[in-house]
């Protein structure tokens, strides 16, 4: 079964184009290093829940939108190999980690073993 890295990210609406540009570079780098799939999705129908929800999970502010992203790999070992290559890719050297187009402190991420897939 495959392995997935998943992300929930609060992105300021005013910086969504900048985020999209960064995501396109991410897609190119991860896919070139062997990822099986790379997806970045902007919330279109993710209401604020009474107890939990995507907006609540990242303490979404009025001027932000939720991005749900995921990268697919063959296995966790494959993910670890691809991530190492991607994170050391020279195309990311110019990125200013202190000026990302989203609040890195409120980003949620994790690795997941697939248990059902189509």
C-alpha positions as CSV (number, residue, x, y, z in Angstrom):
1,X,0.0,0.0,0.0
2,X,1.0,3.6,-0.6
3,X,2.1,6.2,1.9
4,X,0.8,9.8,2.1
5,X,2.1,13.0,3.6
6,X,-0.9,15.3,4.4
7,X,-1.1,19.0,5.1
8,X,-3.7,21.5,6.3
9,X,-2.5,25.1,5.7
10,X,-4.0,28.5,6.4
11,X,-3.1,30.8,3.5
12,X,-3.9,34.5,3.4
13,X,-6.3,35.1,0.4
14,X,-4.0,38.0,-0.6
15,X,-1.1,35.6,-0.9
16,X,-2.8,32.7,-2.6
17,X,-1.2,33.4,-6.0
18,X,2.2,33.5,-4.3
19,X,1.3,30.2,-2.5
20,X,0.2,28.6,-5.9
21,X,3.6,29.6,-7.4
22,X,5.4,27.9,-4.5
23,X,3.2,24.9,-4.8
24,X,3.9,24.5,-8.5
25,X,7.6,24.5,-7.7
26,X,7.0,21.9,-5.0
27,X,5.0,19.7,-7.4
28,X,7.8,19.9,-9.9
29,X,10.6,19.1,-7.4
30,X,8.7,16.2,-5.6
31,X,7.6,14.6,-8.8
32,X,11.1,14.8,-10.3
33,X,12.4,13.1,-7.2
34,X,9.9,10.2,-7.5
35,X,6.6,11.1,-5.7
36,X,3.7,9.3,-7.3
37,X,1.2,12.2,-6.9
38,X,1.2,15.8,-5.6
39,X,-2.0,17.7,-4.9
40,X,-2.8,21.2,-3.5
41,X,-6.5,21.9,-3.0
42,X,-8.2,25.1,-1.8
43,X,-11.2,24.8,0.4
44,X,-14.5,25.3,-1.5
45,X,-16.9,23.6,1.0
46,X,-15.3,23.4,4.4
47,X,-17.6,25.0,6.9
48,X,-16.6,25.9,10.4
49,X,-17.8,23.1,12.7
50,X,-19.1,23.4,16.2
51,X,-16.3,21.4,17.7
52,X,-13.8,20.5,14.9
53,X,-13.3,21.4,11.3
54,X,-10.6,22.3,8.8
55,X,-11.0,26.0,9.6
56,X,-10.8,25.4,13.3
57,X,-7.8,23.1,13.0
58,X,-5.6,25.9,11.8
59,X,-7.4,28.8,13.6
60,X,-8.4,30.2,10.3
61,X,-8.7,34.0,10.2
62,X,-11.3,36.0,8.1
63,X,-8.7,36.9,5.5
64,X,-7.5,33.3,5.0
65,X,-8.5,30.2,3.1
66,X,-7.7,26.5,4.0
67,X,-5.4,24.6,1.7
68,X,-5.5,20.8,1.9
69,X,-2.4,19.2,0.3
70,X,-1.1,15.7,0.0
71,X,1.8,13.9,-1.6
72,X,1.7,10.1,-2.5
73,X,4.6,7.7,-2.3
74,X,5.1,4.0,-2.7
75,X,6.0,3.4,0.9
76,X,7.3,5.2,4.0
77,X,10.9,4.3,3.0
78,X,10.2,5.8,-0.5
79,X,8.7,8.9,1.2
80,X,11.8,9.3,3.4
81,X,14.1,9.0,0.3
82,X,12.0,11.4,-1.9
83,X,11.7,14.0,0.9
84,X,15.4,14.0,1.6
85,X,16.1,14.6,-2.1
86,X,13.4,17.3,-2.4
87,X,14.4,19.2,0.8
88,X,18.0,19.3,-0.4
89,X,17.0,20.4,-3.9
90,X,18.9,23.6,-4.9
91,X,15.7,25.2,-6.2
92,X,14.5,25.6,-2.6
93,X,17.7,27.4,-1.5
94,X,16.3,30.8,-2.4
95,X,13.2,30.4,-0.3
96,X,13.0,32.7,2.7
97,X,11.5,30.4,5.5
98,X,10.7,33.5,7.5
99,X,8.5,35.0,4.7
100,X,6.5,32.0,3.5
101,X,3.0,32.8,2.0
102,X,1.3,31.1,5.0
103,X,1.7,30.9,8.7
104,X,4.0,27.9,9.2
105,X,3.2,27.7,13.0
106,X,-0.5,26.9,12.2
107,X,0.2,24.3,9.5
108,X,-0.8,20.8,10.3
109,X,1.1,17.9,8.7
110,X,1.7,14.2,9.1
111,X,2.6,10.9,7.4
112,X,-0.1,8.3,6.8
113,X,-0.2,4.6,5.9
114,X,-2.8,3.9,3.4
115,X,-5.4,1.3,4.5
116,X,-7.9,1.5,1.6
117,X,-7.2,2.8,-1.9
118,X,-8.8,2.7,-5.3
